[in-house]
Amino acid sequence: MKMNKKVSIFLIIVLLALFIFGLSYLVYAKDCCSPEEKYRCPKAPDEYYLAQYSCTCAGGELTSRDCVYYPEI
Amino acid sequence: MKKKKIIICLFLFLNFHFLPQIIKINQEEGVLQRDRENHITFYKFKKFQPDIHKIVLWDITKIIVHINKVFILDQRQSRIFVFDKGANYLYSIGRPGQGPGDLEYPIDFFISKEGNIYVINSMGKRIEVFSLNGNFQKRIKLNLPKEIFYSRPSCILVDPKQYFFIAYNLSSHLIDIYDFRGNYIKNILQRENPVIIPGENIGNSSQIGFFHNSNTLLHFNYFSGIFTMVSRMGKIEKIFSVSDKLHKKELQKLKKFIAEKRKIKKSGIRALTFRLWSNYCIDADDNIYVFLLLTKKSKKQKLFVFSPEGTFLYWTTIPYFKNTRINKIFCSEDDFIFVTSEQEIIFAKKRRIK
């Protein structure tokens, strides 16, 4: 019976830690840009190049993407 | 006597509120274009080259010269590097991360007269405040209005009363005011074209700045090349731009490109930003300088100069920059600072005009 109590306390701690971790993941807007994201920006028109790209995620889902183009020299 | 005073007050009040907006869009020729003797020229060009064994700058985002120190924000390294004017590295401010004092996609910074450095983090929508020597002081979380939840700050200005003026990468708001706690106060400039959610949008392309000798803010759209002068109360005072054939042609071409992309349905929000102009800088006399990033092959890049009233004065070129393009320009009290497309920093003095 004593063992069971210890196990249940351990389980509660683990669940609590998982909950906090999950919550922090949801709350923080994270950058979820992978190098592949670059290719999700439209191909630059002639005489332009893609200079910067960045993405915002909230809760693991992509919310917005920025593509910045400069004219070629 | 009392009546007279009331009439004068009423006149001033009406004048302030109902002064017509001055619109000087597509100014064809500069009023001083033919008067070459009055054009600005630069001398004492000097490369600013930090010791590469100590510091390599990857992405020069903004430069401010403050009390003989040069503060350079490098967005990709998430740090502000501080040098003396001889390019000797002194120390750095911030580091990449999400904790207090850490920088996450720092996009702009501002140094107040009191000597505080305010760094705006685009991703985290927060401001980290440091002292001039780099000590972290506090973090201010910006509480953006719900309707622009998708927006990310892109520019910051701080006034002496500690109000923050914020511009965004993509938003229906162009300039918003926040208090010192980061609470939203009000919007002072709106975007004309609506933001489509979900879908493709043209980014706000905003740069904002203060004039030295007036209380007005200057918003610049580096896609359309249009300047908007707006009071801190939110009254649009002047709208102005220059007419350039090359820019006009490119603008039409790109608008067509974006319109085609818009037809394809997307699930997220995407901001497509085309930089056709450099950032602008304002000198001690409140004259405005901006480069057109577009150039015809074998032609030199044009530097456009406007008066503080928004009158197009003239365009000129800088012979020193032959085979390179200037992407950024910064004005300090004594110097002009140019950043080339190869991430070179060049300081120069301005030779004044008669």
Interface residues (C-beta under 8 A of the other chain):
Chain A: Y28 A29 D31 C41 P42 P45 Y48 A51 S54 T56 L62 T63 S64 R65 D66 C67 V68 Y69 Y70 P71 I73
Chain B: Q98 E104 Y105 S122 M123 G124 K125 Y150 R152 N169 L170 E200 G203 E250 K253 L254 F257 K261 G268 I269 R270 A271 L272 T273 F274 R275 L276 L293 L294 T295 T324 R325 N327 S341
